Amino acid sequence: MDLVGVIIVVSVALFFTYTNGFHDSANAIATSVSTRALTPRAALAMAAVMNLAGAFLGEGVAKTVSKGLIATPEGDEGLIIIFASLTGAVVWNLITWYFGLPSSSSHALFGGLVGAALAASSHVHWDGVLEKVVIPMVVSPVIGLLLGYLVMLVILWAFRRANPHKAKRHFRIAQTVSAAGMALGHGIQDAQKTMGIVVMALIAGGYHDGHSIPVWVKFACAAMLSLGTYAGGWRIMRTLGRKIIELDPPQGFAAEATASSVLYTTAFIFRAPISTTHIITSAIMGVGSTKRFSAVRWGVAKNIVGGWFLTMPAAGLVAALAWYATDFLVG
């Protein structure tokens, strides 16, 4: 039973990674596509490759997910909790993708973990949830907003005497680098989150000791994230690339450079699993504010932020219902 359960849970985890890829592909490439720095297909191919590479750079985020948020019992009980967690995350990903809302796949997963654990009366490491999830969820968008604003101000000052057309042409070239950096950061963060879930399933099923990440788990999660990324998330891409603000190449470069720097810092220094969606969206808002405050479509931004705060409880509720249903069927 454990082996079958492990296979099912790992398969659902990899499907979640695939939905994460097409849901979050816009995070890496929406700005470079909207400014015409890259064609959509070229941008998606580049993002897929960089996602694959990023997945192999470190294990800190994966270990935070696998041991720092909930206590997972061994055996079928633990596997049901993980299965229900993933179900909540996948359902929320598909709902928000359908409506073109750039919500966080990461927080859908975390909400699913907490919701399923509470339904199962399993222990939740609330200090870990607060320190590694809730605080970064609130602080990272503020940092992205302010840092994006400051980076754009520096660019405007540094190129104040430059020929506008020539500067934009150069920034289109620079955006290929910043978009690649953003995609690499997405791989570092988001592939590792699913690696942590797969390790939890292997431990619960009795097929792994410790929290190290087997190579096959790294490769499988990286490959599925890359495939999902290449499939593309056109609905969300339009929201990030056009609906918040009409970006030009310097603004796109500033937003991507800001977001990727925050992703690297949180992954390598703090080992905190932050949302790539939150950080790129807030960076775009900060960059756009330098043009004029009204240039940002704050109504769209308000709906996006509302979705951020709804994600964890909504995914948690779906995960709890999934736990009750699965526990009833298995029992």
Salt bridges, closest charged atoms under 4 A:
ASP24 OD1 - HIS23 ND1 2.91
ASP24 OD2 - HIS186 NE2 3.66
GLU59 OE1 - LYS63 NZ 3.63
GLU59 OE2 - LYS218 NZ 2.93
ASP190 OD2 - HIS186 NE2 3.42
ASP190 OD1 - LYS193 NZ 3.20
GLU246 OE1 - ARG242 NH1 2.68
